Amino acid sequence: MVNELRHPGTLSAHLGNLLASPFRGRTAETAAQPQPLPEGIWAIRDASFEVLPGQVLGVLGRNGSGKSTLLKILARITAPTEGIAILAGRVGALLEVGTGFHPDLSGRQNILLSGTMLGMTPREIQGCEEAIIAFAEMGEFIDTPVKHYSSGMFMRLAFSVAAHLEAEIMLVDEVLAVGDAAFQEKCKSKIRDIARSGRTILFTSHDMEAVSRLCSAAIVLERGRIVYQGAADGAIARYRDVMQIRGT
């Protein structure tokens, strides 16, 4: 065996000492003491609000404020650590592009899958299938596996499915930004029609013009907490104040 000599003040010597005796300098008492855990970060907390039937509620906030987490809890994708979410009716969620679709199934098969998950019968799904395909402008691509779709095609079909299937509550999370301008306007018009039919919509967007046109009320989230709840115009003003403060 060859003993390697290291200068006591070098990094090599320090690392060698640590490797030779990693617990040197710690008594049995200190080694047994539990190390403090870092304080948890809450994605959403103490967010209490009510949405009335037929209301379009805007959910505003900067990136990381808890908007998407809130909608995932309402969609039953994420379970809350504490508290409860009470929903009266079936929920159709349009969250991240791709959520709820199976990539290996065709567009038509995913329509059937989505309707089945909402509790609809095959006859009910077939009754609105052609309207879904026509609104999404899918044409000949409806029988192609969705993994081959562009993000815009994916979003068009996902929105059309969420808008036409019989869900009393619709959750829309910023995905309208993926489509082209003409289709975005088509979606906004459809959202207004859905609200007039008595269905409830939660709409998350950084497009304040769309929020002003579509939403009668809104909440603003900051660090996972509601900092404003009320009229849409007031929420937009508060959102802009938050963004200005964060930008300085």
RONUDO-259985 format. One record per residue: residue number from 1; residue in three letters; z, y, x of N, C-alpha, C in turn. Coordinates in pm, whole numbers. Last residue first. Layout:
N
<r NUM ALA <Z Y X> <Z Y X> <Z Y X>>
...
This chain:
248
<r 248 THR <-1149 4606 -4067> <-1102 4707 -3972> <-1015 4645 -3864>>
<r 247 GLY <-1200 4400 -4239> <-1304 4435 -4146> <-1263 4537 -4042>>
<r 246 ARG <-982 4385 -4402> <-1002 4275 -4307> <-1108 4309 -4202>>
<r 245 ILE <-1026 4616 -4551> <-905 4605 -4466> <-925 4497 -4362>>
<r 244 GLN <-1263 4547 -4681> <-1261 4664 -4591> <-1141 4657 -4497>>
<r 243 MET <-1186 4329 -4833> <-1288 4310 -4731> <-1288 4425 -4630>>
<r 242 VAL <-1001 4455 -5003> <-958 4347 -4915> <-1056 4329 -4800>>
<r 241 ASP <-1172 4633 -5140> <-1061 4685 -5058> <-1014 4581 -4957>>
<r 240 ARG <-1336 4450 -5270> <-1395 4538 -5168> <-1288 4601 -5080>>
<r 239 TYR <-1147 4337 -5444> <-1216 4253 -5345> <-1274 4340 -5233>>
<r 238 ARG <-1087 4559 -5603> <-983 4501 -5518> <-1044 4414 -5408>>
<r 237 ALA <-1335 4595 -5731> <-1278 4703 -5649> <-1172 4649 -5554>>
<r 236 ILE <-1353 4350 -5866> <-1454 4385 -5767> <-1402 4495 -5674>>
<r 235 ALA <-1138 4375 -6041> <-1137 4269 -5940> <-1237 4299 -5829>>
<r 234 GLY <-1222 4583 -6205> <-1104 4601 -6121> <-1096 4498 -6011>>
<r 233 ASP <-1440 4455 -6327> <-1462 4576 -6246> <-1343 4603 -6154>>
<r 232 ALA <-1317 4242 -6469> <-1407 4214 -6357> <-1427 4336 -6268>>
<r 231 ALA <-965 4266 -6545> <-1105 4297 -6572> <-1190 4278 -6447>>
<r 230 GLY <-748 4030 -6384> <-776 4126 -6490> <-925 4145 -6509>>
<r 229 GLN <-555 4003 -6107> <-599 3926 -6223> <-621 4023 -6337>>
<r 228 TYR <-491 3981 -5760> <-539 4061 -5874> <-584 3965 -5983>>
<r 227 VAL <-398 3798 -5588> <-352 3935 -5566> <-402 4029 -5674>>
<r 226 ILE <-303 3470 -5569> <-373 3565 -5655> <-314 3704 -5633>>
<r 225 ARG <-325 3310 -5247> <-247 3364 -5359> <-332 3461 -5440>>
<r 224 GLY <-466 3238 -5020> <-426 3134 -5114> <-346 3182 -5233>>
<r 223 ARG <-532 3477 -4890> <-440 3383 -4826> <-382 3282 -4926>>
<r 222 GLU <-624 3598 -5195> <-604 3638 -5056> <-496 3548 -4997>>
<r 221 LEU <-837 3622 -5479> <-748 3542 -5394> <-742 3601 -5254>>
<r 220 VAL <-868 3767 -5791> <-896 3785 -5648> <-791 3708 -5570>>
<r 219 ILE <-1030 3693 -6101> <-912 3693 -6017> <-957 3710 -5872>>
<r 218 ALA <-1178 3845 -6394> <-1184 3783 -6261> <-1046 3782 -6199>>
<r 217 ALA <-1392 3877 -6686> <-1264 3890 -6617> <-1276 3819 -6482>>
<r 216 SER <-1653 3850 -6753> <-1574 3945 -6832> <-1438 3970 -6769>>
<r 215 CYS <-1941 3811 -6551> <-1799 3784 -6573> <-1732 3892 -6657>>
<r 214 LEU <-2209 3888 -6505> <-2180 3762 -6571> <-2036 3749 -6620>>
<r 213 ARG <-2231 4135 -6377> <-2319 4105 -6491> <-2270 3985 -6571>>
<r 212 SER <-2041 4125 -6172> <-2034 4232 -6271> <-2115 4200 -6396>>
<r 211 VAL <-2138 3904 -6029> <-2005 3898 -6090> <-1993 4002 -6200>>
<r 210 ALA <-2380 4009 -5935> <-2381 3895 -6026> <-2248 3882 -6098>>
<r 209 GLU <-2280 4210 -5770> <-2367 4247 -5880> <-2373 4135 -5984>>
<r 208 MET <-2143 4069 -5577> <-2066 4147 -5675> <-2151 4194 -5792>>
<r 207 ASP <-2157 3779 -5441> <-2255 3871 -5498> <-2186 3950 -5610>>
<r 206 HIS <-1997 3582 -5367> <-1981 3706 -5290> <-2081 3811 -5337>>
<r 205 SER <-1845 3378 -5624> <-1961 3436 -5557> <-1918 3556 -5473>>
<r 204 THR <-1767 3148 -5874> <-1730 3201 -5743> <-1853 3254 -5673>>
<r 203 PHE <-1673 3111 -6199> <-1788 3149 -6116> <-1739 3214 -5987>>
<r 202 LEU <-1609 2903 -6459> <-1545 2968 -6344> <-1653 2988 -6239>>
<r 201 ILE <-1662 2900 -6807> <-1722 2897 -6674> <-1630 2967 -6574>>
<r 200 THR <-1671 2725 -7117> <-1595 2807 -7021> <-1654 2790 -6881>>
<r 199 ARG <-1871 2753 -7414> <-1823 2680 -7297> <-1762 2777 -7196>>
<r 198 GLY <-1984 2898 -7619> <-1842 2866 -7629> <-1787 2787 -7513>>
<r 197 SER <-2236 2994 -7594> <-2221 2872 -7674> <-2076 2827 -7685>>
<r 196 ARG <-2212 3201 -7418> <-2227 3235 -7561> <-2212 3112 -7650>>
<r 195 ALA <-2209 3054 -7180> <-2088 3124 -7224> <-2095 3159 -7373>>
<r 194 ILE <-2476 2970 -7172> <-2369 2871 -7179> <-2240 2935 -7231>>
<r 193 ASP <-2610 3215 -7143> <-2633 3133 -7264> <-2521 3031 -7283>>
<r 192 ARG <-2519 3289 -6890> <-2486 3372 -7006> <-2504 3294 -7136>>
<r 191 ILE <-2634 3082 -6741> <-2488 3096 -6744> <-2445 3180 -6864>>
<r 190 LYS <-2905 3141 -6771> <-2852 3018 -6830> <-2700 3024 -6840>>
<r 189 SER <-2921 3374 -6622> <-2951 3381 -6765> <-2895 3258 -6837>>
<r 188 LYS <-2865 3264 -6373> <-2774 3364 -6430> <-2795 3378 -6580>>
<r 187 CYS <-3090 3100 -6337> <-2956 3041 -6346> <-2857 3138 -6411>>
<r 186 LYS <-3292 3291 -6318> <-3299 3190 -6424> <-3162 3127 -6447>>
<r 185 GLU <-3215 3418 -6086> <-3214 3494 -6211> <-3218 3399 -6331>>
<r 184 GLN <-3257 3205 -5908> <-3123 3261 -5924> <-3113 3339 -6054>>
<r 183 PHE <-3534 3175 -5923> <-3449 3071 -5981> <-3306 3120 -5998>>
<r 182 ALA <-3614 3413 -5793> <-3656 3386 -5931> <-3567 3281 -5997>>
<r 181 ALA <-3503 3387 -5534> <-3458 3494 -5623> <-3493 3466 -5769>>
<r 180 ASP <-3418 3040 -5455> <-3496 3163 -5440> <-3456 3262 -5549>>
<r 179 GLY <-3087 2903 -5377> <-3218 2909 -5442> <-3291 3039 -5416>>
<r 178 VAL <-2839 2948 -5257> <-2936 2861 -5190> <-3075 2879 -5248>>
<r 177 ALA <-2668 3090 -5413> <-2728 3162 -5300> <-2835 3079 -5230>>
<r 176 LEU <-2551 2918 -5586> <-2672 2985 -5633> <-2740 3062 -5521>>
<r 175 VAL <-2312 2826 -5485> <-2433 2754 -5447> <-2561 2822 -5494>>
<r 174 GLU <-2066 2937 -5553> <-2149 3006 -5453> <-2283 2940 -5424>>
<r 173 ASP <-1964 2719 -5761> <-1908 2769 -5635> <-2018 2814 -5539>>
<r 172 VAL <-1876 2677 -6087> <-1991 2712 -6003> <-1939 2781 -5877>>
<r 171 LEU <-1783 2466 -6341> <-1735 2528 -6218> <-1854 2552 -6126>>
<r 170 MET <-1740 2454 -6686> <-1837 2449 -6577> <-1783 2528 -6459>>
<r 169 ILE <-1634 2271 -6964> <-1593 2361 -6856> <-1691 2343 -6739>>
<r 168 GLU <-1749 2088 -7132> <-1695 2211 -7192> <-1658 2316 -7087>>
<r 167 ALA <-2054 1925 -7084> <-1922 1954 -7029> <-1873 2087 -7086>>
<r 166 GLU <-2310 1766 -7136> <-2212 1815 -7233> <-2072 1828 -7174>>
<r 165 LEU <-2571 1898 -6924> <-2485 1790 -6971> <-2368 1847 -7049>>
<r 164 HIS <-2682 2142 -6839> <-2733 2077 -6960> <-2647 1962 -7011>>
<r 163 ALA <-2558 2235 -6607> <-2578 2326 -6718> <-2615 2255 -6848>>
<r 162 ALA <-2557 2024 -6426> <-2429 2080 -6469> <-2444 2166 -6594>>
<r 161 VAL <-2838 1988 -6400> <-2754 1880 -6451> <-2624 1937 -6506>>
<r 160 SER <-2909 2235 -6287> <-2965 2196 -6416> <-2883 2086 -6481>>
<r 159 PHE <-2772 2228 -6043> <-2738 2329 -6144> <-2787 2287 -6281>>
<r 158 ALA <-2902 2008 -5923> <-2757 2004 -5945> <-2716 2106 -6051>>
<r 157 LEU <-3168 2098 -5905> <-3137 1983 -5990> <-2987 1979 -6022>>
<r 156 ARG <-3133 2317 -5733> <-3194 2335 -5864> <-3159 2221 -5957>>
<r 155 MET <-3020 2198 -5504> <-2942 2293 -5582> <-2999 2311 -5721>>
<r 154 PHE <-3234 2041 -5416> <-3105 1978 -5449> <-3025 2069 -5540>>
<r 153 MET <-3423 2235 -5360> <-3450 2137 -5464> <-3320 2071 -5512>>
<r 152 GLY <-3288 2366 -5145> <-3322 2438 -5268> <-3350 2344 -5384>>
<r 151 SER <-3269 2169 -4952> <-3145 2221 -5010> <-3173 2296 -5139>>
<r 150 SER <-3518 1913 -5029> <-3470 2030 -4955> <-3342 2080 -5020>>
<r 149 TYR <-3478 1557 -5057> <-3493 1690 -5116> <-3456 1798 -5015>>
<r 148 HIS <-3422 1308 -4967> <-3545 1368 -4916> <-3568 1508 -4972>>
<r 147 LYS <-3206 1229 -5107> <-3185 1255 -4964> <-3309 1317 -4899>>
<r 146 VAL <-3289 1161 -5359> <-3252 1301 -5337> <-3224 1332 -5189>>
<r 145 PRO <-3586 968 -5398> <-3443 973 -5357> <-3404 1115 -5315>>
<r 144 THR <-3797 1062 -5671> <-3780 1051 -5526> <-3631 1051 -5493>>
<r 143 ASP <-3841 1124 -5932> <-3815 983 -5901> <-3809 956 -5751>>
<r 142 ILE <-3895 1394 -5930> <-3773 1350 -5997> <-3741 1204 -5967>>
<r 141 PHE <-4127 1497 -5832> <-4026 1458 -5733> <-3900 1400 -5797>>
<r 140 GLU <-4301 1589 -6024> <-4326 1455 -5970> <-4217 1407 -5875>>
<r 139 GLY <-4066 1815 -6155> <-4197 1754 -6168> <-4202 1613 -6112>>
<r 138 MET <-3861 2005 -6122> <-3873 1896 -6025> <-4007 1823 -6033>>
<r 137 GLU <-3747 2228 -6250> <-3884 2237 -6197> <-3909 2128 -6092>>
<r 136 ALA <-3513 2239 -6383> <-3504 2229 -6237> <-3640 2238 -6170>>
<r 135 PHE <-3608 2237 -6646> <-3537 2356 -6597> <-3534 2356 -6444>>
<r 134 ALA <-3721 1978 -6659> <-3805 2097 -6676> <-3738 2222 -6620>>
<r 133 ILE <-3497 1814 -6623> <-3608 1807 -6528> <-3695 1932 -6535>>
<r 132 ILE <-3343 1887 -6848> <-3289 1901 -6712> <-3402 1907 -6610>>
<r 131 ALA <-3511 1812 -7055> <-3474 1953 -7042> <-3420 1982 -6902>>
<r 130 GLU <-3515 1536 -7018> <-3638 1612 -6997> <-3611 1762 -6982>>
<r 129 GLU <-3240 1471 -7080> <-3300 1444 -6948> <-3424 1530 -6922>>
<r 128 CYS <-3113 1483 -7319> <-3126 1609 -7246> <-3194 1592 -7111>>
<r 127 GLY <-3123 1222 -7415> <-3158 1331 -7504> <-3175 1465 -7434>>
<r 126 GLN <-3022 1064 -7217> <-3166 1064 -7235> <-3211 1181 -7323>>
<r 125 ILE <-2748 1112 -7269> <-2807 1158 -7143> <-2959 1166 -7156>>
<r 124 GLU <-2716 989 -7517> <-2689 1132 -7503> <-2754 1188 -7377>>
<r 123 ARG <-2777 723 -7446> <-2860 793 -7544> <-2841 944 -7534>>
<r 122 PRO <-2567 658 -7266> <-2707 664 -7219> <-2799 738 -7316>>
<r 121 THR <-2290 885 -7331> <-2361 759 -7353> <-2502 772 -7297>>
<r 120 MET <-2060 1046 -7105> <-2169 1050 -7203> <-2233 912 -7216>>
<r 119 GLY <-1866 1077 -6912> <-1832 1002 -7032> <-1939 1004 -7140>>
<r 118 LEU <-1930 1186 -6675> <-1873 1278 -6774> <-1834 1206 -6903>>
<r 117 MET <-2051 971 -6554> <-1921 1013 -6502> <-1852 1112 -6595>>
<r 116 THR <-2292 975 -6695> <-2199 863 -6714> <-2059 901 -6668>>
<r 115 GLY <-2411 1204 -6589> <-2374 1199 -6730> <-2275 1089 -6760>>
<r 114 SER <-2448 1121 -6322> <-2364 1238 -6353> <-2319 1237 -6497>>
<r 113 LEU <-2624 901 -6354> <-2493 884 -6292> <-2399 998 -6329>>
<r 112 LEU <-2850 1025 -6467> <-2778 921 -6542> <-2638 902 -6487>>
<r 111 ILE <-2913 1190 -6250> <-2885 1250 -6381> <-2806 1150 -6466>>
<r 110 ASN <-2967 1000 -6058> <-2848 1083 -6042> <-2813 1158 -6169>>
<r 109 GLN <-3209 900 -6152> <-3092 811 -6149> <-2963 890 -6133>>
<r 108 ARG <-3370 1126 -6109> <-3351 1073 -6245> <-3227 985 -6251>>
<r 107 GLY <-3362 1148 -5829> <-3310 1255 -5913> <-3280 1207 -6053>>
<r 106 SER <-3256 826 -5691> <-3354 929 -5725> <-3288 1040 -5808>>
<r 105 LEU <-3011 746 -5440> <-3065 737 -5575> <-3165 850 -5599>>
<r 104 ASP <-2909 803 -5194> <-3010 698 -5200> <-3070 680 -5340>>
<r 103 PRO <-2711 1001 -5233> <-2835 1034 -5162> <-2945 930 -5174>>
<r 102 HIS <-2563 1078 -5534> <-2576 970 -5437> <-2711 987 -5366>>
<r 101 PHE <-2377 1372 -5608> <-2504 1300 -5607> <-2501 1190 -5502>>
<r 100 GLY <-2133 1500 -5569> <-2154 1425 -5693> <-2285 1349 -5700>>
<r 99 THR <-2254 1755 -5366> <-2135 1697 -5428> <-2172 1627 -5558>>
<r 98 GLY <-2483 1882 -5281> <-2471 1739 -5254> <-2351 1674 -5321>>
<r 97 VAL <-2353 2187 -5201> <-2478 2116 -5225> <-2460 1969 -5186>>
<r 96 GLU <-2024 2227 -5340> <-2115 2223 -5227> <-2241 2146 -5263>>
<r 95 LEU <-2042 2240 -5691> <-1971 2289 -5573> <-2065 2287 -5453>>
<r 94 LEU <-2034 2232 -6000> <-2144 2260 -5910> <-2084 2325 -5786>>
<r 93 ALA <-1899 2020 -6244> <-1875 2099 -6123> <-2001 2111 -6040>>
<r 92 GLY <-1783 2001 -6564> <-1904 1986 -6483> <-1892 2077 -6363>>
<r 91 VAL <-1529 1845 -6746> <-1561 1943 -6642> <-1690 1905 -6571>>
<r 90 ARG <-1418 1829 -7086> <-1483 1769 -6971> <-1531 1877 -6875>>
<r 89 GLY <-1096 1964 -7196> <-1239 1936 -7205> <-1293 1875 -7078>>
<r 88 ALA <-869 2154 -7086> <-898 2101 -7219> <-1048 2082 -7232>>
<r 87 LEU <-661 2113 -6810> <-794 2146 -6857> <-818 2079 -6992>>
<r 86 ILE <-412 2211 -6595> <-436 2159 -6730> <-572 2207 -6777>>
<r 85 ALA <-273 2130 -6297> <-387 2201 -6354> <-420 2136 -6487>>
<r 84 ILE <46 2175 -6136> <-47 2100 -6220> <-161 2192 -6264>>
<r 83 GLY <254 2141 -5834> <198 2210 -5949> <99 2122 -6025>>
<r 82 GLU <154 2038 -5503> <254 2065 -5605> <189 2143 -5718>>
<r 81 THR <-83 1947 -5398> <41 1905 -5336> <159 1927 -5432>>
<r 80 PRO <-351 1839 -5613> <-260 1944 -5565> <-134 1884 -5503>>
<r 79 ALA <-635 1655 -5506> <-509 1653 -5581> <-416 1762 -5527>>
<r 78 THR <-976 1722 -5540> <-858 1733 -5454> <-733 1735 -5541>>
<r 77 ILE <-1129 1676 -5763> <-1175 1622 -5635> <-1059 1619 -5536>>
<r 76 ARG <-1082 1792 -6007> <-1015 1664 -5978> <-1070 1598 -5852>>
<r 75 ALA <-1166 2047 -6046> <-1267 1942 -6066> <-1211 1803 -6041>>
<r 74 LEU <-942 2189 -5971> <-979 2188 -6112> <-1081 2078 -6143>>
<r 73 ILE <-959 2144 -5694> <-843 2096 -5768> <-876 2087 -5917>>
<r 72 LYS <-1197 2276 -5641> <-1190 2131 -5617> <-1070 2070 -5687>>
<r 71 LEU <-1126 2540 -5697> <-1223 2474 -5783> <-1222 2323 -5763>>
<r 70 LEU <-939 2580 -5485> <-899 2595 -5625> <-995 2522 -5718>>
<r 69 THR <-1104 2550 -5263> <-994 2456 -5285> <-948 2460 -5430>>
<r 68 SER <-1269 2774 -5290> <-1327 2640 -5303> <-1219 2535 -5328>>
<r 67 LYS <-1072 2985 -5253> <-1157 2973 -5373> <-1208 2830 -5393>>
<r 66 GLY <-917 3047 -5033> <-872 2940 -5121> <-958 2916 -5243>>
<r 65 SER <-1001 3217 -4834> <-894 3265 -4922> <-844 3159 -5019>>
<r 64 GLY <-1216 3158 -4675> <-1086 3105 -4636> <-971 3148 -4724>>
<r 63 ASN <-1391 3460 -4723> <-1396 3322 -4678> <-1259 3276 -4630>>
<r 62 ARG <-1233 3663 -4983> <-1305 3644 -4857> <-1310 3496 -4822>>
<r 61 GLY <-1283 3646 -5338> <-1199 3641 -5219> <-1285 3622 -5096>>
<r 60 LEU <-1285 3556 -5689> <-1330 3633 -5574> <-1233 3619 -5457>>
<r 59 VAL <-1407 3422 -5962> <-1305 3386 -5863> <-1351 3447 -5731>>
<r 58 GLY <-1462 3522 -6298> <-1499 3531 -6158> <-1381 3494 -6069>>
<r 57 LEU <-1505 3350 -6594> <-1405 3406 -6504> <-1457 3406 -6361>>
<r 56 VAL <-1623 3372 -6900> <-1676 3354 -6765> <-1580 3427 -6671>>
<r 55 GLN <-1511 3205 -7197> <-1495 3312 -7098> <-1562 3273 -6966>>
<r 54 GLY <-1509 2998 -7376> <-1620 3091 -7381> <-1613 3204 -7281>>
<r 53 PRO <-1155 2980 -7391> <-1285 2919 -7423> <-1394 3025 -7435>>
<r 52 LEU <-984 3147 -7116> <-1006 3122 -7258> <-1141 3055 -7281>>
<r 51 VAL <-773 3057 -6859> <-910 3094 -6893> <-935 3054 -7037>>
<r 50 GLU <-489 3161 -6677> <-543 3094 -6796> <-683 3147 -6823>>
<r 49 PHE <-294 3099 -6377> <-382 3180 -6461> <-433 3094 -6577>>
<r 48 SER <-133 3096 -6072> <-116 3065 -6214> <-206 3158 -6297>>
<r 47 ALA <-81 2998 -5775> <-197 3054 -5844> <-191 3013 -5990>>
<r 46 ASP <93 2911 -5574> <142 3002 -5679> <27 3071 -5752>>
<r 45 ARG <-165 2860 -5332> <-26 2846 -5374> <11 2952 -5477>>
<r 44 ILE <-391 2703 -5113> <-374 2774 -5241> <-231 2753 -5287>>
<r 43 ALA <-348 2620 -4854> <-482 2667 -4891> <-477 2746 -5021>>
<r 42 TRP <-81 2678 -4643> <-118 2649 -4782> <-256 2706 -4810>>
<r 41 ILE <22 2529 -4354> <-64 2636 -4406> <-110 2595 -4545>>
<r 40 GLY <349 2450 -4223> <224 2417 -4292> <151 2541 -4339>>
<r 39 GLU <476 2497 -3898> <481 2535 -4039> <346 2509 -4104>>
<r 38 PRO <508 2211 -3682> <454 2344 -3712> <458 2371 -3862>>
<r 37 LEU <826 2051 -3633> <689 2046 -3679> <638 2187 -3705>>
<r 36 PRO <1032 2011 -3345> <1004 2082 -3470> <856 2074 -3505>>
<r 35 GLN <1117 1683 -3232> <1050 1809 -3205> <1016 1878 -3337>>
<r 34 PRO <1438 1529 -3226> <1306 1543 -3288> <1247 1680 -3258>>
<r 33 GLN <1589 1406 -2929> <1587 1510 -3030> <1448 1522 -3092>>
<r 32 ALA <1568 1230 -2722> <1588 1173 -2855> <1580 1277 -2966>>
<r 31 ALA <1551 1386 -2500> <1435 1303 -2534> <1447 1250 -2676>>
<r 30 THR <1803 1498 -2482> <1691 1584 -2520> <1570 1503 -2561>>
<r 29 GLU <1950 1264 -2417> <1984 1341 -2536> <1866 1427 -2581>>
<r 28 ALA <1849 1173 -2180> <1836 1086 -2297> <1861 1163 -2425>>
<r 27 THR <1681 1454 -2024> <1794 1364 -2043> <1770 1279 -2166>>
<r 26 ARG <1410 1513 -1827> <1456 1511 -1965> <1569 1410 -1976>>
<r 25 GLY <1334 1485 -1567> <1384 1617 -1606> <1431 1622 -1750>>
<r 24 ARG <1072 1260 -1625> <1167 1318 -1531> <1208 1457 -1579>>
<r 23 PHE <886 1134 -1774> <1005 1177 -1846> <1110 1235 -1752>>
<r 22 PRO <679 1060 -1602> <651 1157 -1708> <774 1208 -1780>>
<r 21 SER <642 994 -1302> <764 993 -1382> <750 1094 -1495>>
<r 20 ALA <380 989 -1215> <474 892 -1160> <598 881 -1246>>
<r 19 LEU <263 1204 -1348> <214 1070 -1375> <311 963 -1328>>
<r 18 LEU <410 1415 -1233> <415 1392 -1377> <371 1251 -1412>>
<r 17 ASN <338 1393 -962> <477 1375 -1002> <490 1346 -1151>>
<r 16 GLY <65 1450 -979> <110 1319 -932> <253 1291 -971>>
<r 15 LEU <67 1714 -1065> <14 1612 -1155> <59 1472 -1113>>
<r 14 HIS <180 1826 -829> <248 1841 -957> <200 1735 -1057>>
<r 13 ALA <-10 1765 -635> <126 1711 -622> <199 1716 -756>>
<r 12 SER <-230 1908 -732> <-239 1763 -717> <-101 1700 -709>>
<r 11 LEU <-142 2168 -707> <-161 2113 -842> <-167 1962 -836>>
<r 10 THR <112 2205 -446> <-25 2197 -497> <-29 2140 -638>>
<r 9 GLY <356 2204 -321> <323 2320 -403> <185 2314 -464>>
<r 8 PRO <388 1977 -161> <469 1990 -284> <428 2106 -373>>
<r 7 HIS <99 1805 -63> <180 1926 -42> <256 1953 -170>>
<r 6 ARG <114 1454 -46> <67 1574 -114> <158 1690 -79>>
<r 5 LEU <13 1144 82> <99 1260 103> <36 1381 36>>
<r 4 GLU <8 826 -50> <-69 948 -32> <27 1066 -23>>
<r 3 ASN <78 523 99> <142 636 34> <62 762 61>>
<r 2 VAL <-77 222 49> <-85 346 126> <-20 456 44>>
<r 1 MET <0 -119 86> <0 0 0> <0 123 89>>
